[in-house]
Amino acid sequence: MMKNRKLYSIVLFLLVALHPAFAQSNKVIVRGVVIDSYDNSPLPFVNIMEMDADNRFISGAQTDMNGEFSMQVSAKAGTKLVFTFIGFEKQVVPVDSKKEMRIVMREESKMLADATITASRIVNDGMMNIKERNMTVAYSKIETKELEELQVASIDDALQGRIAGVDIVATSGEPGAGMSIRIRGTTSINASSDPLIVVDGIPYETTIDADFDFATADEEEYAALLNVSPADIEEIVVLKDAAATAIWGSQGANGVLQIKTKRGSIGSPKITYTFKGTGVFPQESIPTLNGDQYTTLIMEAKQNTAEAGIANVMSPVDFPEFYYDPKNPYYYYNYGQNTDWAALVQKNSFTQDHNVSLSGGGEKARYRMSLGYLDQGGTVIGQNYNRITARMNLDYYVSDKIKVLTDIAYTYGDNARNYTTTVLSSAYTKMPNMSLYEWTVDGQMMPSYFSPEETPQGAWSKVYNPVAMAEHGKQRLLSERIVPKLTMQYYIIPNQLTYQVDLAFDINNTKTNKFLPQIATGRPMYETSVNQAYDSDSKSFTVQTYNKLIYTPNLGDDHDLTAMFAFNTRDARSESMNITTANSASTSLTDPSTPSKLTGDNALGIASSSSQTRSFAGMFSLNYALKDRYIFGTTVRQEGNSKFGANYRYGIFPSISGRWRLSSEEFMGNWEFLDDLSLRASYGVNGNAVSGNYLAYSMYNTYAYQYMGMTGVSANNMELQNLRWEKVHQYNGGFKFAAFKNRINIDFDIYRKRTEDLYFKNVTIPSSSGYNSISMNVGTMDNQGWELSVLTTPLKTKKWTMEMNMNIARSVNIIRELSPYIAMESGVTTSNGNYLSVVQIGQPLGSFYGYRYAGVYLNEDETIARDANGDKIYDVDGNPVYMRFGYPTIDYQFQAGDAKYEDINKDGNINYLDIVYLGDANPLFTGGFGPTIRYNKQWTLSAYFYFRVGNEVVNKTKMDMESMYSMNNQSTSVLRRWRHEYNSPEEAPADLLPRALFGYGYNWLGSDRYVEDGSFLRWKSLTLSYNFNKEKLKALGLSDLKLHLTAQNIFVWTNYTGMDPEVSIGGSNIYLVGYDQTRAPKAKDVSLGMTIGF
């Protein structure tokens, strides 16, 4: 009974809240919203006049910053409201009995004082609304209506190539994988280069502090936007220059990606359901050797090594796996196959995406709630991602002066992944003559996987049975996130002075479970790799507050002013705990808390950590426009952050910007075709906080490891009181051109970003200090470039419309200064498979250094060293000097069939003196383009293409699969390997590879042989959609019905020889930027979807 009473009370409350207020005898209160017909965005400062039946003025009002209004008007017959706004057609609406209004304003162009005035829309910088015509900064805005037919788990995938200067690259094609996002390049070496994500005015936690252990955290698991359903997003604004981002202080140093979610509006309740069903298909695999070809290769490699006197000749006794002897049936059956492992671990899959929403509202309250479910299939066995999202918001008018907005978002994610990230790469290199299932000695195939304790490839995770590992080696990432937010707006002076307070929480819990059963490895039960269980729990809690005072006075037609003073606080806490155990009694006991082995191996044990950061900031921002021509903006923010010591805890970040609208000047004449021609310029400073917490304190760690039977405490980091903010100075200049009633829109920007006091962690110091490394501010780095966006409507008739969207950007990264006392390099040039990665003055971050590959020594004569003139070199005794590697330390003499490297200094010795710059992972150009064709307002056909040009990629897949150095399988390209001497280059194949050498030689050193042009043009999407006639749908009780067919990742034009040229630019290791590590490429998919409105 009590529950029923509560339910009745709630229902009654909602009915009262949504019901129109009771009118006075001769007055009614009318509320509503005024929107732009172009994009349904709210229009602020629209003039509203109450007129009586004789067209006499009675009273007036204006819409607020959200395009909303509320006024008391006469209830007499003939009363009407007149809505006027510069650049828009006048709207006259009878009051009658209407108390809720939704006014749609249509744009017009008209001459005022010989200047063309075009209507201004609204852009929100996350703190306050500014008229689009008054924006003085570099930004881009995109409506998600253009993207709603695409099947993506996160919105950043759909944004690829659509925004100039925003480089978005997939980390892999696995379900739930994230995207690496860079706005105007990489601004830091070890601090974050990821942009700030802002959702409905509140920063969204996406980064992981360096000293916080999220267990197996990596850029794929913690995708920045995976917790925000694309179906809930209304629009996205990208803030690029420092004048735009200065208001966000240290958080905005790398640009800001601002998301506005959908909210309720005045109208009857509306239910919308969207479904997308998608077939997912893996990309074409790398062709590999079959069992017979592989056996021939291994025997040849062993033979070549034996001839060099390094190893014994291969024999059936030592390697029965390669002799196919029926008298030895175990090896004959289990190692006499032709197994295509890559085909076995990959599969077609299906993705389903459901979303349902309810929205509506009245004069007192507006609401929207949505529920979404995503089941994303992967193309590798054992991979799948499930997500449930729920979002609800309510806008409630407590009175004419107080408005309360509540938001709550919930996300549950279940990401099923392989135990290791190397399943696909191990499938490519696994012995193809080995059987998937075990065979008995009498030739009967058993249902159990063939997973011997050890094979000729060894006994470690990358050489286990790939299918067994994919099927049974489990990893699950479970995440649960709740983000509640409460906002109150108090209109101190209606439409002029508003006080707003925001309180937001972010509660994020993540749990990782991993289990490696014996069946996946085949190893003995006593080893710690058997029945190994891992469990981690990570929790983070963030609370943020914003207090804003926004002033928008009515200063007449010639002046437009928006000013804001605000301050905010942020408190972020996190903690984690993980445990690793092994050798549980059964594969059913997957929880590490069950009795199992905990100690005795450094890989096993318990660990925990916790951290907390706090920040406080005060800011002032102003935007002023004079006569719609001269526009000025400035922002000043002071911020304090607990990550720094007392000496440099606080930073001040100012910006200034301006815009001059030439098209409004009298000297421009009567150019009716010109809608807008304006110049803009800006300068600003952002700070970037260091990635680690507590660097200003001496920290100590405890470990479970024992020394002489005892555990203890050890120093972790040195106290660093003088560590400073990275400061990013940015200059920006640009122009906007719009003409022919906005059928041509061109935006151009040129910029320069300089990061000073670069933060670099793990700087090596003498161990006599008691520490191995410290963090320091070490140098200066520049990013400079330009951006061009063009939107045109070349065709616009009564039935046909064609739009063309194109953007292109250029960004150059250069290291300008570095401390001379710091060595910043990684890699060994004296061993195969490695490159030298160096952070070097005058070169970009992400550069590759290595040898120049010159082909293959076709015969013995070619191995003789040559001088600068090409003449042979002889010693004092007249004997020819042969090319060597690493003399005198290694002193390997090159033989016919070996890889040839360019002898830069012509000394006959290939060593570190022959290391050269080979390229870098930064693209010269990025962008995208695509047409959209509409017919009769019902049919829509759109396509989009995305490109990156001029970046190099280290093809590690090719390096590993053409090495012919180990027992790993190789690609079919090795069938073109050197096997005998050639007298001349004309005799040899043009694509000849070096000879096979097992565990010997230097045929796959890091060189330009594997550094490839990563340029590509990707056909990103093709969509055909149909909107049913709304008038006909009314008879069925429907308001909307749309069907669409979409194909994604259709084709890639590239010269890159790997699986996919789209290689991650992010990650925590700056020395591995641009390395293709054989992760699953982006899959092709085809989806059929529908949207139904009730």
VENRAVEN-V475901 format. One record per helix or strand. SS is the DSSP state (@ for helix, = for strand). FROM is the first residue (numbers start at 1). TO is the last residue. If there is no record, write none. Layout:
ss=SS from=FROM to=TO
ss=SS from=FROM to=TO
This chain:
ss=@ from=2 to=18
ss== from=27 to=36
ss== from=42 to=42
ss== from=47 to=51
ss== from=57 to=62
ss== from=68 to=74
ss== from=80 to=84
ss== from=88 to=88
ss== from=91 to=94
ss== from=100 to=105
ss== from=107 to=107
ss== from=110 to=112
ss== from=115 to=117
ss== from=122 to=124
ss== from=129 to=131
ss=@ from=132 to=134
ss== from=139 to=143
ss=@ from=144 to=146
ss=@ from=155 to=158
ss== from=166 to=170
ss== from=179 to=183
ss== from=196 to=199
ss== from=202 to=203
ss=@ from=230 to=232
ss== from=233 to=239
ss=@ from=242 to=252
ss== from=256 to=261
ss== from=267 to=281
ss== from=288 to=288
ss=@ from=291 to=307
ss=@ from=320 to=322
ss=@ from=329 to=334
ss=@ from=341 to=345
ss== from=346 to=346
ss== from=349 to=361
ss== from=365 to=377
ss== from=380 to=380
ss== from=384 to=397
ss== from=402 to=418
ss=@ from=423 to=429
ss== from=437 to=439
ss== from=445 to=449
ss== from=455 to=455
ss== from=458 to=458
ss=@ from=461 to=463
ss=@ from=466 to=472
ss== from=474 to=493
ss== from=497 to=516
ss=@ from=518 to=521
ss== from=532 to=551
ss== from=559 to=582
ss== from=597 to=597
ss== from=605 to=626
ss== from=630 to=641
ss=@ from=646 to=648
ss== from=650 to=661
ss=@ from=662 to=664
ss=@ from=666 to=668
ss== from=674 to=688
ss== from=699 to=702
ss== from=707 to=707
ss== from=710 to=710
ss== from=713 to=717
ss== from=726 to=739
ss== from=744 to=756
ss== from=759 to=764
ss=@ from=767 to=769
ss== from=773 to=777
ss== from=779 to=796
ss== from=800 to=818
ss== from=825 to=826
ss== from=836 to=838
ss== from=847 to=851
ss== from=853 to=856
ss=@ from=860 to=863
ss== from=864 to=864
ss== from=866 to=866
ss== from=872 to=872
ss== from=874 to=874
ss== from=880 to=880
ss== from=882 to=882
ss== from=884 to=885
ss== from=892 to=893
ss== from=899 to=901
ss== from=909 to=910
ss=@ from=912 to=914
ss== from=916 to=920
ss== from=925 to=935
ss== from=939 to=949
ss== from=952 to=955
ss=@ from=956 to=961
ss== from=971 to=971
ss=@ from=972 to=976
ss== from=977 to=977
ss== from=993 to=993
ss== from=1007 to=1007
ss== from=1011 to=1013
ss== from=1016 to=1027
ss=@ from=1030 to=1034
ss== from=1040 to=1054
ss=@ from=1070 to=1072
ss== from=1075 to=1076
ss== from=1084 to=1093
